[in-house]
Amino acid sequence: MSETALSIVPAWDEDLELILAAAVAAGDTALGYFRKSFGVHWKNEGRSPVSEADLAANDILKGRLLAARPDYGWLSEETDDDETRLTRETVFVVDPIDGTRAFISGKDLWCVSVAVVHRGQPVAGVLYAPALGEVFQATLDGEARKNGDAIAVRDAGDILKIAIAEDLIGKLALPYRKTMLRVSHVPSLAYRLAMIADGRIDGTVVKRNSHDWDLAAADLILSRAGGALRSVDGEPLSYNRPIVTHGVLGAASGSALSALLAASRPLEPH
């Protein structure tokens, strides 16, 4: 490759360094509120809580990231959507605290999720779980890492450890149910996907109406660890669209993914 060609390749490693530093700053700020008294209000007609910590973390992320990359778009759970993001090739996709309900109740399974999405595809992603002391990260052409060490999905055994909501199990195809062991509830969707990436579980089924900010960073980390997140029809996800919600999804690796998607198709109305 020529020197000229090299100079125009996007520097996703530099973006990774940027979002990692911002995620750590935001997560450490949120940790200062954790298991203490703080304000909480409800949005989306009372369905979704948001805490002072969510907003403080969001302010740090937005201030740092857009100051460094003013030409990037912005999509965050805690910011009113600005459709100018649709005109940008590259966008920050952010959840300041993924697992807010867990955070509010004092449980440590929550994380800061930050992704850089370029032309609909995540190209750099970070998950920071400060209460657990864990950092997951990846770029489009790099390894998935946890606390600096390379991670990979595990080889599926005869019995699959699958994270799935209890009310969905009975809707899966019966033969598949006999091959799985249900993992108890993991309140952060992003962290649940990271658990597949580092080999703790084999897969998960994601209910309808997850959002870009729940998924983008973890999707990249999982893919670089050897797994995949797909629609029940097997299609990869695209991000930074006008509609930022998704249908029923499955995540796993290899044959475990194909079997999971096949068993999950009845969950998605057509």
Contacts in CASP RR format, 6 or more apart in sequence:
PFRMAT RR
TARGET T0000
AUTHOR 0000-0000-0000
METHOD contacts of the structure
MODEL  1
MSETALSIVPAWDEDLELILAAAVAAGDTALGYFRKSFGVHWKNEGRSPV
SEADLAANDILKGRLLAARPDYGWLSEETDDDETRLTRETVFVVDPIDGT
RAFISGKDLWCVSVAVVHRGQPVAGVLYAPALGEVFQATLDGEARKNGDA
IAVRDAGDILKIAIAEDLIGKLALPYRKTMLRVSHVPSLAYRLAMIADGR
IDGTVVKRNSHDWDLAAADLILSRAGGALRSVDGEPLSYNRPIVTHGVLG
AASGSALSALLAASRPLEPH
10 90 0 8 1.000
10 118 0 8 1.000
10 123 0 8 1.000
12 116 0 8 1.000
12 123 0 8 1.000
12 124 0 8 1.000
12 139 0 8 1.000
12 140 0 8 1.000
12 141 0 8 1.000
13 124 0 8 1.000
13 139 0 8 1.000
15 69 0 8 1.000
15 116 0 8 1.000
15 123 0 8 1.000
15 124 0 8 1.000
15 139 0 8 1.000
16 116 0 8 1.000
16 124 0 8 1.000
16 125 0 8 1.000
16 126 0 8 1.000
16 137 0 8 1.000
16 138 0 8 1.000
16 139 0 8 1.000
18 64 0 8 1.000
18 65 0 8 1.000
18 68 0 8 1.000
18 69 0 8 1.000
19 65 0 8 1.000
19 92 0 8 1.000
19 114 0 8 1.000
19 115 0 8 1.000
19 116 0 8 1.000
19 124 0 8 1.000
19 125 0 8 1.000
19 126 0 8 1.000
20 126 0 8 1.000
20 128 0 8 1.000
20 135 0 8 1.000
20 137 0 8 1.000
21 64 0 8 1.000
22 60 0 8 1.000
22 61 0 8 1.000
22 64 0 8 1.000
22 65 0 8 1.000
22 114 0 8 1.000
23 61 0 8 1.000
23 112 0 8 1.000
23 113 0 8 1.000
23 114 0 8 1.000
23 126 0 8 1.000
23 127 0 8 1.000
23 128 0 8 1.000
23 135 0 8 1.000
24 128 0 8 1.000
24 130 0 8 1.000
24 135 0 8 1.000
25 60 0 8 1.000
25 64 0 8 1.000
26 56 0 8 1.000
26 57 0 8 1.000
26 58 0 8 1.000
26 60 0 8 1.000
26 61 0 8 1.000
26 96 0 8 1.000
26 112 0 8 1.000
26 128 0 8 1.000
27 57 0 8 1.000
27 97 0 8 1.000
27 112 0 8 1.000
27 128 0 8 1.000
27 130 0 8 1.000
28 130 0 8 1.000
29 53 0 8 1.000
29 56 0 8 1.000
29 57 0 8 1.000
29 60 0 8 1.000
30 53 0 8 1.000
30 54 0 8 1.000
30 56 0 8 1.000
30 57 0 8 1.000
30 96 0 8 1.000
30 97 0 8 1.000
30 103 0 8 1.000
30 112 0 8 1.000
30 130 0 8 1.000
31 130 0 8 1.000
31 131 0 8 1.000
32 53 0 8 1.000
33 51 0 8 1.000
33 52 0 8 1.000
33 53 0 8 1.000
33 56 0 8 1.000
34 53 0 8 1.000
34 103 0 8 1.000
34 106 0 8 1.000
34 130 0 8 1.000
34 131 0 8 1.000
35 106 0 8 1.000
38 51 0 8 1.000
38 52 0 8 1.000
38 53 0 8 1.000
39 51 0 8 1.000
39 52 0 8 1.000
40 49 0 8 1.000
40 50 0 8 1.000
40 51 0 8 1.000
40 52 0 8 1.000
40 104 0 8 1.000
41 49 0 8 1.000
41 50 0 8 1.000
42 48 0 8 1.000
42 49 0 8 1.000
42 50 0 8 1.000
43 49 0 8 1.000
43 50 0 8 1.000
48 100 0 8 1.000
49 100 0 8 1.000
49 101 0 8 1.000
49 104 0 8 1.000
50 78 0 8 1.000
50 100 0 8 1.000
51 97 0 8 1.000
51 100 0 8 1.000
51 103 0 8 1.000
51 104 0 8 1.000
53 96 0 8 1.000
53 97 0 8 1.000
53 103 0 8 1.000
54 77 0 8 1.000
54 78 0 8 1.000
54 96 0 8 1.000
54 97 0 8 1.000
54 100 0 8 1.000
54 103 0 8 1.000
55 78 0 8 1.000
55 96 0 8 1.000
57 96 0 8 1.000
57 97 0 8 1.000
57 112 0 8 1.000
58 76 0 8 1.000
58 77 0 8 1.000
58 78 0 8 1.000
58 79 0 8 1.000
58 94 0 8 1.000
58 96 0 8 1.000
61 76 0 8 1.000
61 92 0 8 1.000
61 94 0 8 1.000
61 96 0 8 1.000
61 112 0 8 1.000
61 114 0 8 1.000
62 74 0 8 1.000
62 76 0 8 1.000
62 79 0 8 1.000
62 94 0 8 1.000
65 72 0 8 1.000
65 74 0 8 1.000
65 92 0 8 1.000
65 94 0 8 1.000
65 114 0 8 1.000
66 72 0 8 1.000
66 73 0 8 1.000
66 74 0 8 1.000
66 92 0 8 1.000
69 90 0 8 1.000
69 92 0 8 1.000
71 88 0 8 1.000
71 90 0 8 1.000
72 88 0 8 1.000
72 90 0 8 1.000
72 91 0 8 1.000
72 92 0 8 1.000
72 116 0 8 1.000
73 84 0 8 1.000
73 85 0 8 1.000
73 88 0 8 1.000
73 90 0 8 1.000
73 91 0 8 1.000
73 92 0 8 1.000
74 82 0 8 1.000
74 85 0 8 1.000
74 91 0 8 1.000
74 92 0 8 1.000
74 94 0 8 1.000
75 81 0 8 1.000
75 85 0 8 1.000
75 91 0 8 1.000
75 92 0 8 1.000
75 93 0 8 1.000
75 94 0 8 1.000
75 212 0 8 1.000
75 213 0 8 1.000
75 240 0 8 1.000
75 244 0 8 1.000
76 92 0 8 1.000
76 93 0 8 1.000
76 94 0 8 1.000
76 95 0 8 1.000
76 96 0 8 1.000
76 213 0 8 1.000
77 94 0 8 1.000
77 95 0 8 1.000
77 96 0 8 1.000
77 211 0 8 1.000
77 213 0 8 1.000
78 96 0 8 1.000
81 244 0 8 1.000
83 242 0 8 1.000
85 91 0 8 1.000
85 240 0 8 1.000
86 240 0 8 1.000
86 241 0 8 1.000
86 242 0 8 1.000
88 240 0 8 1.000
89 118 0 8 1.000
89 119 0 8 1.000
90 116 0 8 1.000
90 117 0 8 1.000
90 118 0 8 1.000
90 119 0 8 1.000
91 116 0 8 1.000
91 117 0 8 1.000
91 118 0 8 1.000
91 239 0 8 1.000
91 240 0 8 1.000
92 114 0 8 1.000
92 115 0 8 1.000
92 116 0 8 1.000
92 117 0 8 1.000
93 114 0 8 1.000
93 115 0 8 1.000
93 116 0 8 1.000
93 117 0 8 1.000
93 122 0 8 1.000
93 212 0 8 1.000
93 213 0 8 1.000
93 216 0 8 1.000
93 217 0 8 1.000
93 239 0 8 1.000
93 240 0 8 1.000
94 113 0 8 1.000
94 114 0 8 1.000
94 115 0 8 1.000
94 213 0 8 1.000
95 112 0 8 1.000
95 113 0 8 1.000
95 190 0 8 1.000
95 211 0 8 1.000
95 213 0 8 1.000
95 214 0 8 1.000
96 112 0 8 1.000
97 103 0 8 1.000
97 110 0 8 1.000
97 111 0 8 1.000
97 112 0 8 1.000
98 110 0 8 1.000
98 111 0 8 1.000
98 112 0 8 1.000
98 113 0 8 1.000
98 127 0 8 1.000
98 188 0 8 1.000
98 189 0 8 1.000
98 190 0 8 1.000
98 191 0 8 1.000
98 213 0 8 1.000
98 214 0 8 1.000
99 109 0 8 1.000
99 110 0 8 1.000
99 111 0 8 1.000
99 187 0 8 1.000
99 188 0 8 1.000
99 189 0 8 1.000
99 191 0 8 1.000
100 110 0 8 1.000
101 187 0 8 1.000
102 108 0 8 1.000
102 109 0 8 1.000
102 110 0 8 1.000
102 187 0 8 1.000
102 188 0 8 1.000
103 110 0 8 1.000
107 187 0 8 1.000
108 129 0 8 1.000
108 131 0 8 1.000
108 132 0 8 1.000
109 129 0 8 1.000
109 132 0 8 1.000
109 186 0 8 1.000
109 187 0 8 1.000
109 188 0 8 1.000
109 191 0 8 1.000
110 129 0 8 1.000
110 131 0 8 1.000
110 187 0 8 1.000
110 188 0 8 1.000
110 191 0 8 1.000
111 127 0 8 1.000
111 128 0 8 1.000
111 129 0 8 1.000
111 130 0 8 1.000
111 134 0 8 1.000
111 188 0 8 1.000
111 190 0 8 1.000
111 191 0 8 1.000
111 194 0 8 1.000
112 126 0 8 1.000
112 127 0 8 1.000
112 128 0 8 1.000
112 129 0 8 1.000
112 130 0 8 1.000
113 126 0 8 1.000
113 127 0 8 1.000
113 190 0 8 1.000
113 213 0 8 1.000
113 214 0 8 1.000
113 216 0 8 1.000
113 217 0 8 1.000
113 218 0 8 1.000
114 125 0 8 1.000
114 126 0 8 1.000
114 217 0 8 1.000
115 122 0 8 1.000
115 124 0 8 1.000
115 125 0 8 1.000
115 126 0 8 1.000
115 216 0 8 1.000
115 217 0 8 1.000
115 219 0 8 1.000
115 220 0 8 1.000
115 239 0 8 1.000
116 122 0 8 1.000
116 123 0 8 1.000
116 124 0 8 1.000
116 125 0 8 1.000
117 123 0 8 1.000
117 212 0 8 1.000
117 216 0 8 1.000
117 239 0 8 1.000
117 240 0 8 1.000
120 238 0 8 1.000
120 239 0 8 1.000
120 240 0 8 1.000
120 241 0 8 1.000
121 140 0 8 1.000
121 238 0 8 1.000
121 239 0 8 1.000
122 140 0 8 1.000
122 216 0 8 1.000
122 217 0 8 1.000
122 219 0 8 1.000
122 220 0 8 1.000
122 239 0 8 1.000
123 139 0 8 1.000
123 140 0 8 1.000
123 220 0 8 1.000
124 138 0 8 1.000
124 139 0 8 1.000
124 140 0 8 1.000
124 220 0 8 1.000
125 137 0 8 1.000
125 138 0 8 1.000
125 139 0 8 1.000
125 216 0 8 1.000
125 217 0 8 1.000
125 220 0 8 1.000
125 221 0 8 1.000
126 135 0 8 1.000
126 136 0 8 1.000
126 137 0 8 1.000
126 217 0 8 1.000
127 134 0 8 1.000
127 135 0 8 1.000
127 136 0 8 1.000
127 137 0 8 1.000
127 190 0 8 1.000
127 191 0 8 1.000
127 194 0 8 1.000
127 217 0 8 1.000
127 218 0 8 1.000
127 221 0 8 1.000
128 134 0 8 1.000
128 135 0 8 1.000
128 136 0 8 1.000
129 135 0 8 1.000
129 188 0 8 1.000
129 191 0 8 1.000
133 147 0 8 1.000
134 146 0 8 1.000
134 147 0 8 1.000
135 146 0 8 1.000
135 147 0 8 1.000
135 148 0 8 1.000
136 144 0 8 1.000
136 145 0 8 1.000
136 146 0 8 1.000
136 151 0 8 1.000
136 194 0 8 1.000
136 197 0 8 1.000
136 198 0 8 1.000
136 218 0 8 1.000
136 221 0 8 1.000
137 144 0 8 1.000
137 145 0 8 1.000
137 148 0 8 1.000
137 221 0 8 1.000
138 144 0 8 1.000
138 145 0 8 1.000
138 220 0 8 1.000
138 221 0 8 1.000
138 223 0 8 1.000
138 224 0 8 1.000
138 225 0 8 1.000
139 220 0 8 1.000
139 224 0 8 1.000
140 220 0 8 1.000
140 224 0 8 1.000
142 224 0 8 1.000
143 150 0 8 1.000
143 224 0 8 1.000
144 150 0 8 1.000
144 151 0 8 1.000
144 152 0 8 1.000
144 197 0 8 1.000
144 221 0 8 1.000
144 222 0 8 1.000
144 224 0 8 1.000
144 225 0 8 1.000
144 226 0 8 1.000
145 151 0 8 1.000
146 194 0 8 1.000
146 197 0 8 1.000
146 198 0 8 1.000
151 197 0 8 1.000
151 198 0 8 1.000
151 199 0 8 1.000
151 225 0 8 1.000
152 197 0 8 1.000
152 198 0 8 1.000
152 199 0 8 1.000
152 225 0 8 1.000
152 226 0 8 1.000
153 196 0 8 1.000
153 197 0 8 1.000
153 199 0 8 1.000
153 202 0 8 1.000
153 222 0 8 1.000
153 225 0 8 1.000
153 226 0 8 1.000
153 227 0 8 1.000
153 252 0 8 1.000
153 253 0 8 1.000
154 199 0 8 1.000
154 202 0 8 1.000
156 202 0 8 1.000
156 252 0 8 1.000
156 253 0 8 1.000
156 254 0 8 1.000
156 255 0 8 1.000
156 256 0 8 1.000
157 202 0 8 1.000
158 179 0 8 1.000
159 179 0 8 1.000
159 180 0 8 1.000
159 181 0 8 1.000
160 179 0 8 1.000
160 180 0 8 1.000
160 181 0 8 1.000
160 202 0 8 1.000
160 203 0 8 1.000
160 252 0 8 1.000
160 256 0 8 1.000
160 260 0 8 1.000
161 180 0 8 1.000
161 181 0 8 1.000
161 183 0 8 1.000
161 200 0 8 1.000
161 201 0 8 1.000
161 202 0 8 1.000
161 203 0 8 1.000
162 180 0 8 1.000
162 181 0 8 1.000
162 182 0 8 1.000
162 183 0 8 1.000
162 201 0 8 1.000
162 202 0 8 1.000
162 203 0 8 1.000
162 204 0 8 1.000
162 205 0 8 1.000
162 252 0 8 1.000
162 260 0 8 1.000
163 182 0 8 1.000
163 183 0 8 1.000
163 185 0 8 1.000
163 186 0 8 1.000
163 192 0 8 1.000
163 195 0 8 1.000
163 201 0 8 1.000
163 203 0 8 1.000
163 204 0 8 1.000
163 205 0 8 1.000
164 172 0 8 1.000
164 180 0 8 1.000
164 182 0 8 1.000
164 183 0 8 1.000
164 204 0 8 1.000
164 205 0 8 1.000
165 185 0 8 1.000
165 205 0 8 1.000
165 207 0 8 1.000
166 182 0 8 1.000
168 205 0 8 1.000
168 207 0 8 1.000
168 267 0 8 1.000
169 177 0 8 1.000
169 182 0 8 1.000
170 177 0 8 1.000
171 266 0 8 1.000
171 267 0 8 1.000
172 205 0 8 1.000
172 263 0 8 1.000
172 264 0 8 1.000
172 266 0 8 1.000
172 267 0 8 1.000
173 262 0 8 1.000
173 263 0 8 1.000
173 266 0 8 1.000
176 259 0 8 1.000
176 260 0 8 1.000
176 262 0 8 1.000
176 263 0 8 1.000
177 263 0 8 1.000
179 259 0 8 1.000
183 201 0 8 1.000
183 204 0 8 1.000
186 192 0 8 1.000
186 195 0 8 1.000
186 204 0 8 1.000
189 206 0 8 1.000
189 210 0 8 1.000
189 214 0 8 1.000
189 215 0 8 1.000
189 218 0 8 1.000
190 214 0 8 1.000
190 215 0 8 1.000
190 217 0 8 1.000
190 218 0 8 1.000
191 218 0 8 1.000
192 201 0 8 1.000
192 204 0 8 1.000
192 218 0 8 1.000
193 204 0 8 1.000
193 215 0 8 1.000
193 218 0 8 1.000
193 219 0 8 1.000
193 221 0 8 1.000
193 222 0 8 1.000
193 229 0 8 1.000
193 251 0 8 1.000
194 218 0 8 1.000
194 221 0 8 1.000
194 222 0 8 1.000
195 201 0 8 1.000
196 202 0 8 1.000
196 203 0 8 1.000
196 204 0 8 1.000
196 222 0 8 1.000
196 225 0 8 1.000
196 227 0 8 1.000
196 251 0 8 1.000
196 252 0 8 1.000
196 253 0 8 1.000
197 218 0 8 1.000
197 221 0 8 1.000
197 222 0 8 1.000
197 224 0 8 1.000
197 225 0 8 1.000
197 226 0 8 1.000
197 227 0 8 1.000
198 225 0 8 1.000
199 225 0 8 1.000
202 252 0 8 1.000
202 253 0 8 1.000
202 256 0 8 1.000
203 250 0 8 1.000
203 251 0 8 1.000
203 252 0 8 1.000
203 256 0 8 1.000
203 257 0 8 1.000
203 260 0 8 1.000
204 250 0 8 1.000
204 251 0 8 1.000
204 252 0 8 1.000
205 248 0 8 1.000
205 249 0 8 1.000
205 250 0 8 1.000
205 260 0 8 1.000
205 264 0 8 1.000
205 267 0 8 1.000
206 215 0 8 1.000
206 229 0 8 1.000
206 246 0 8 1.000
206 247 0 8 1.000
206 248 0 8 1.000
206 249 0 8 1.000
206 250 0 8 1.000
206 251 0 8 1.000
207 248 0 8 1.000
208 245 0 8 1.000
208 246 0 8 1.000
208 247 0 8 1.000
208 248 0 8 1.000
208 268 0 8 1.000
209 245 0 8 1.000
209 246 0 8 1.000
209 247 0 8 1.000
210 245 0 8 1.000
210 246 0 8 1.000
210 247 0 8 1.000
210 249 0 8 1.000
211 244 0 8 1.000
211 245 0 8 1.000
211 246 0 8 1.000
212 239 0 8 1.000
212 240 0 8 1.000
212 244 0 8 1.000
212 246 0 8 1.000
213 244 0 8 1.000
215 229 0 8 1.000
215 237 0 8 1.000
215 239 0 8 1.000
215 246 0 8 1.000
215 249 0 8 1.000
216 239 0 8 1.000
218 229 0 8 1.000
219 229 0 8 1.000
219 237 0 8 1.000
222 228 0 8 1.000
222 229 0 8 1.000
222 251 0 8 1.000
223 229 0 8 1.000
226 253 0 8 1.000
227 251 0 8 1.000
227 252 0 8 1.000
227 253 0 8 1.000
227 254 0 8 1.000
227 257 0 8 1.000
228 236 0 8 1.000
228 251 0 8 1.000
228 252 0 8 1.000
228 253 0 8 1.000
228 254 0 8 1.000
228 257 0 8 1.000
229 236 0 8 1.000
229 237 0 8 1.000
229 249 0 8 1.000
229 250 0 8 1.000
229 251 0 8 1.000
230 236 0 8 1.000
230 237 0 8 1.000
230 249 0 8 1.000
230 250 0 8 1.000
230 251 0 8 1.000
230 257 0 8 1.000
230 261 0 8 1.000
231 237 0 8 1.000
231 246 0 8 1.000
231 247 0 8 1.000
231 248 0 8 1.000
231 249 0 8 1.000
231 250 0 8 1.000
231 268 0 8 1.000
232 247 0 8 1.000
232 248 0 8 1.000
232 249 0 8 1.000
232 250 0 8 1.000
232 261 0 8 1.000
232 264 0 8 1.000
232 265 0 8 1.000
232 267 0 8 1.000
232 268 0 8 1.000
233 261 0 8 1.000
233 265 0 8 1.000
233 268 0 8 1.000
234 261 0 8 1.000
237 246 0 8 1.000
237 249 0 8 1.000
247 268 0 8 1.000
248 264 0 8 1.000
248 267 0 8 1.000
248 268 0 8 1.000
250 257 0 8 1.000
250 260 0 8 1.000
250 261 0 8 1.000
250 264 0 8 1.000
251 257 0 8 1.000
251 260 0 8 1.000
252 260 0 8 1.000
END
